[in-house]
Amino acid sequence: MKFLLSVILCALGGLSHAAPVKLIFDTDMGNDVDDLMALCMIHNLQKRGACELLAVTVTKDHPQAAAFVDAVNTLYGYPDTPIGVVRNGAAKEAGKFNLLADKHPHDLKSGADAPEAGGLIKDILAKQPDGSVVIAQVGFFTNLARLMDDAEAKELIAKKVKVLSIMAGAFQTVNFDTRHLEYNVKLDVPAAQKLAKEWPTPMVWSGYEIGVAAAFPHVVIEQDLDYMPNHPLKDAYYLYNPPPHDRPTWDPTAVLYAIYPDRGYFDLSPPGNITVENDSATLFRPVKKGTGKHRFLIMSPEQASRVREAIVQLSVEPPPVKK
């Protein structure tokens, strides 16, 4: 009887939901519409209990970027999500769609009124259980690299962060180019070099080739978002690069792995070390004994179909109805 009871309890435990992934999302919102896809995904997954968004930190140094993030957070029912911003960052232009913040309610009118990202991350990590936080970095390396200059913050990272999921670099041939120089790395090479060398926890890289292979179908933007006026994803997609074109899902792949690492969406390279060269190329070297802290995503055509479908559905799911 005791054995049977234990089997039943184990079975019920297997059906229970895992604890939400405690997530920090570091983004260059406004430089490409895939950042917005990723944020929409996060909020819809948060609604399902799959994750808890602890903060959004911004590596685009323009005041509208944080305001737009706040507008999206508010639209999806999370208006109090902390937002931190970079100071003296790499990309200072306005971006093509952050001005859409003015079409939606939000309290944070300018990034100038938000706290500096590094200090915010440090404060949040200090309050979390050990080994519980996942960081998804889908913009430049600036915010997290600067944390490495703070010995106390670096110690907190080693203690509190489980994994860093990054959209950056390239690890397969891209258009016959074996040294594709990826944008997120190029914009702040010193920061990328520093982070790759000094970050103390495991890192998983989603390379340029992954997002290209699971591109977002433009027909979804054209036909599936008219359930509300001025949907930010549709408006931003048109402002950034109007359809018909299928936009690569670079940033959403890093988020999908960060929240669902064990669902078989991706395979992983063997452990190794990634170095960022002076021209921004990312070079992976496997480690013989498997002790390297870096891995990169690998995706088969079959997995790409699953990844695309997951990203589409999680991006276009409607925000909560306002009462």
C-alpha positions in Angstrom: 0.0 0.0 0.0 2.8 2.4 0.9 4.5 1.6 -2.4 1.3 2.2 -4.3 0.7 5.5 -2.5 4.2 6.7 -3.3 3.7 5.9 -7.0 0.5 7.9 -7.1 2.1 10.8 -5.4 5.0 10.7 -7.8 2.6 10.7 -10.7 0.7 13.6 -9.4 4.0 15.4 -8.8 4.9 14.9 -12.4 1.7 16.6 -13.5 2.3 19.6 -11.3 3.6 22.8 -12.8 7.2 23.7 -12.4 8.0 26.9 -10.5 7.9 30.0 -12.7 11.3 30.9 -14.2 12.6 34.1 -12.5 13.6 36.1 -15.6 15.5 39.4 -16.2 15.1 40.5 -19.8 17.9 42.7 -21.2 16.9 44.3 -24.5 17.9 46.9 -27.1 14.2 47.6 -27.7 13.6 49.6 -30.9 16.5 48.4 -32.9 14.5 45.5 -34.4 11.0 44.2 -34.0 12.1 40.8 -32.7 12.7 42.4 -29.3 9.0 43.2 -29.1 8.1 39.7 -30.2 10.2 38.4 -27.3 8.6 40.8 -24.7 5.1 39.8 -25.9 6.0 36.2 -25.5 7.4 36.8 -22.0 4.2 38.4 -20.8 2.0 35.7 -22.3 4.2 33.0 -20.6 4.0 35.0 -17.4 0.3 34.9 -17.6 0.4 31.1 -17.8 2.7 30.9 -14.8 5.7 29.8 -16.8 7.9 32.7 -15.8 8.1 35.7 -13.5 9.5 38.8 -15.1 11.6 40.4 -12.5 12.8 43.4 -14.6 13.4 44.7 -18.1 16.7 46.4 -18.7 17.4 48.4 -21.8 20.7 48.7 -23.7 19.4 51.2 -26.3 20.3 54.7 -25.0 17.3 56.6 -26.1 14.6 57.8 -23.7 11.7 56.4 -25.8 13.0 52.9 -25.5 12.1 52.6 -21.8 8.8 54.4 -22.3 7.8 51.9 -25.0 8.8 48.9 -22.8 6.6 50.4 -20.1 3.7 50.8 -22.5 3.9 47.1 -23.6 4.2 46.0 -20.0 1.1 48.0 -19.1 -0.9 46.7 -22.1 -0.2 43.1 -21.0 -1.2 43.8 -17.4 2.2 44.2 -15.7 2.5 48.0 -15.4 4.8 47.8 -12.3 7.5 45.7 -13.9 10.8 47.4 -12.9 12.7 49.0 -15.9 16.4 49.9 -15.9 18.3 51.8 -18.6 21.8 52.1 -19.9 23.7 55.4 -19.5 26.1 56.4 -22.3 25.2 53.4 -24.3 26.2 52.4 -27.9 22.9 53.1 -29.8 21.4 56.5 -29.2 19.1 56.9 -32.2 15.4 56.9 -31.7 14.5 53.7 -33.5 11.7 53.1 -35.9 8.8 52.2 -33.6 9.5 53.3 -29.9 7.3 56.3 -30.7 4.4 54.0 -30.5 4.5 54.4 -26.8 2.4 57.5 -27.2 -0.5 55.3 -28.5 -0.8 53.3 -25.3 -1.1 54.1 -21.6 2.1 54.1 -19.5 3.6 55.9 -16.6 7.3 56.0 -17.4 7.5 58.8 -20.0 11.3 58.8 -20.5 14.2 56.6 -19.8 15.7 59.6 -18.0 13.3 58.8 -15.2 14.3 55.2 -14.9 17.1 53.8 -12.7 20.5 52.7 -14.2 20.3 49.1 -15.3 23.2 47.7 -13.4 22.1 49.0 -10.0 18.6 47.6 -10.6 19.9 44.2 -11.6 22.1 44.1 -8.5 19.3 45.0 -6.2 17.0 42.4 -7.7 19.5 39.6 -7.6 20.2 40.3 -3.9 16.6 39.5 -3.1 16.3 36.2 -5.0 17.1 32.6 -3.9 20.5 31.2 -4.9 20.6 29.7 -8.4 17.1 30.8 -9.3 17.5 33.7 -11.8 17.7 33.3 -15.6 18.8 36.3 -17.6 17.9 36.6 -21.3 20.2 39.2 -23.0 19.0 40.0 -26.5 20.6 43.4 -27.1 24.1 44.7 -26.6 26.4 43.4 -23.9 26.8 46.8 -22.2 24.7 46.5 -19.1 25.9 43.1 -18.1 29.5 43.7 -18.9 29.5 46.8 -16.7 28.3 44.6 -13.8 31.6 42.8 -14.1 33.3 45.9 -12.8 31.4 45.6 -9.5 33.0 42.9 -7.4 29.9 42.6 -5.2 27.6 42.4 -8.2 29.8 39.7 -9.8 29.6 37.7 -6.6 25.9 38.0 -6.6 25.7 36.8 -10.3 27.7 33.7 -9.5 25.5 33.0 -6.5 22.0 33.9 -7.9 22.1 33.4 -11.7 21.4 29.9 -13.1 22.1 30.6 -16.7 22.6 33.5 -19.1 20.7 33.0 -22.4 22.1 35.3 -25.1 21.1 36.2 -28.7 24.5 37.0 -30.2 27.2 35.8 -32.5 27.1 33.2 -35.3 28.2 29.6 -35.0 27.3 28.2 -38.4 28.0 29.4 -42.0 25.7 32.4 -42.9 25.3 33.0 -46.7 28.6 31.2 -47.3 30.3 33.5 -44.7 32.1 31.5 -42.0 32.8 34.6 -40.0 29.5 36.4 -39.9 29.8 39.6 -37.7 26.6 39.8 -35.8 25.0 43.1 -34.9 24.6 42.7 -31.1 28.3 42.0 -30.8 29.5 44.6 -33.3 27.8 47.5 -31.5 29.9 47.1 -28.3 32.8 44.7 -29.0 34.7 45.5 -25.8 31.7 44.8 -23.7 31.1 41.5 -25.5 34.7 40.5 -25.0 34.5 41.3 -21.4 31.3 39.4 -20.8 32.4 36.3 -22.7 35.6 36.2 -20.7 34.4 37.1 -17.2 30.8 36.1 -16.8 30.8 33.5 -14.0 27.8 31.3 -14.8 26.9 29.0 -17.7 26.0 30.9 -21.0 24.0 29.6 -23.9 24.2 31.5 -27.2 21.5 31.7 -29.8 23.4 32.5 -33.0 22.3 34.5 -36.0 21.6 31.4 -37.9 19.0 30.2 -35.4 16.6 33.1 -35.8 16.9 33.1 -39.6 15.9 29.4 -39.7 12.7 30.1 -37.8 11.5 33.3 -39.4 8.2 34.8 -38.4 5.6 34.5 -41.2 4.5 37.9 -42.4 0.9 36.7 -43.0 0.5 36.5 -39.3 1.3 40.1 -38.9 -1.1 41.0 -41.8 -4.1 38.9 -40.7 -3.9 37.7 -37.1 -3.5 40.9 -35.0 -6.6 42.8 -36.0 -8.5 41.7 -32.8 -7.5 45.1 -31.3 -6.7 48.5 -32.8 -3.1 49.6 -32.8 -1.6 46.3 -31.8 2.0 47.3 -30.9 3.4 44.2 -32.6 1.6 44.8 -35.9 2.3 48.6 -35.9 6.0 48.1 -35.0 6.5 45.4 -37.7 5.1 47.8 -40.3 7.2 50.7 -39.1 10.4 48.6 -38.9 10.1 46.8 -42.3 6.6 46.5 -43.8 5.4 43.0 -44.9 5.6 41.0 -47.0 8.8 39.9 -45.4 9.3 37.2 -42.8 11.3 38.6 -39.9 13.9 36.4 -38.3 13.1 35.5 -34.7 16.5 36.1 -33.2 15.5 37.4 -29.8 12.5 35.1 -29.2 14.7 32.0 -29.6 16.9 33.1 -26.7 13.8 33.7 -24.6 12.2 30.4 -25.6 15.3 28.6 -24.5 15.6 30.7 -21.3 12.1 29.7 -20.2 11.7 26.2 -21.7 15.2 24.7 -21.8 14.0 21.1 -21.5 11.2 21.0 -24.0 13.3 19.8 -27.0 13.0 23.0 -29.0 16.8 23.1 -29.4 19.8 20.9 -29.0 23.0 22.2 -27.5 26.6 22.2 -28.6 29.2 20.4 -26.4 30.5 22.6 -23.6 33.3 24.9 -24.6 34.5 28.5 -24.5 33.5 31.4 -26.8 35.9 34.3 -27.4 34.9 37.5 -29.2 37.6 38.7 -31.6 38.4 42.3 -32.3 36.4 42.3 -35.5 33.4 41.0 -33.5 33.6 37.4 -34.8 32.6 34.8 -32.2 34.9 31.8 -32.0 33.8 28.6 -30.2 36.3 26.1 -29.0 35.1 22.8 -27.4 36.8 21.8 -24.2 38.1 18.3 -24.0 36.9 17.5 -20.6 33.6 19.2 -21.0 34.3 21.9 -18.5 33.6 25.0 -20.7 30.9 27.3 -19.5 29.6 28.2 -23.0 27.3 26.4 -25.4 25.3 27.4 -28.4 21.9 26.4 -29.8 21.5 23.9 -32.6 18.2 23.5 -34.4 17.1 20.8 -36.9 14.5 21.6 -39.6 12.0 19.7 -37.5 12.8 21.7 -34.4 12.7 25.0 -36.4 9.0 24.2 -37.3 8.2 23.8 -33.6 10.1 26.9 -32.6 8.4 29.0 -35.2 5.0 27.8 -34.2 5.7 28.4 -30.5 7.0 31.9 -31.1 4.1 32.8 -33.3 1.4 31.6 -30.9 3.1 33.1 -27.8 3.6 36.5 -29.6 0.1 36.9 -31.0 -1.9 35.7 -28.0 -4.2 38.7 -27.0 -3.4 40.9 -24.0 -5.9 40.6 -21.2 -9.3 42.3 -21.8 -9.6 45.5 -19.8 -12.7 45.7 -17.6 
